Amino acid sequence: MTPTLVRHHPSHVDSPPRVNLGARARDWSEIQERMLVPLYETVHERLEVGPATRLLGLRCGSGLALLMAAARGAAVTGVDSSPERLALARERLLPDPASGARARGRAARVVEGTPRDAADAHSPGYNLITAFDPIGCLAGDAERLGDLLAEATPLAGHGAAVVLAGWGPPERCATSSVLRVAAKLADPLRSTGAWRPACRDDLEEVAQRAGLRIDGSGRVSCPFGYADADSAVRGLVSTGLFDAGILATDEEQVGKELAEALHPHQRADGTVWMPNVFRYLIARVR
């Protein structure tokens, strides 16, 4: 099956002004996304992702989790509203026709738009849906994920697994102290998009509102490690968790505040190290 890139108009995103979205997507792909590899590996192993898996990745970003699933033999489809991140996912997942490269996996699609755009009339339906973009640190992100699940779950068969991911307890996440910079700088009048501490039952509440049956959970250590403070700032800003602060001030001010907050986590050799724990929830389509 030949991998394809499906293009659709992305949904509107309230992005901070004067931000280079292409550079930010590259920072996510090259610096930050790898921090979640232990989460991807743990879930893939627990659910035995392989040739029988038909996976739909929500908010797939630059596609590293999809690439790892495809390497295990899964047929993967990723959907996201960011054309900049999807361009990087395309580089990872789709072969270069000019070089004659073979596809990296059994089948791959990258869809710009919403889960509804990922419907495939030629497929018997997805048996795994993943939402690895961690929720629990932005006001309103649980509701946004719920909207995506409302579109995605009708594309999956009865009993299909749905995996949600979120930040662990703040006391188990060293990065929480740094994320408080986002709360300090954000406009307090913004009702969505501002940082908030993760809550214990965020994932369960999303699954229950989506009508899913909870079938297990787990925790994974995902330390954030960076070569230097500059890389740490770029990686953390690429998550979007500081966008409200950038809107209220500017990217330069956020960078300065972040560098100061990172100082306790910087080692003598200049590297930055922050241990974190992330949660994942496995639910099933009824």
Helices and strands as residue ranges (DSSP letters): E 4-6, H 21-27, I 28-32, G 33-36, H 37-46, E 54-58, H 64-71, E 75-80, H 83-93, E 107-112, G 115-118, E 126-135, H 141-152, G 153-155, E 156-167, G 170-172, H 175-185, H 202-209, E 213-221, E 224-226, H 229-237, H 243-248, H 251-262, G 263-265, E 272-274, E 277-284
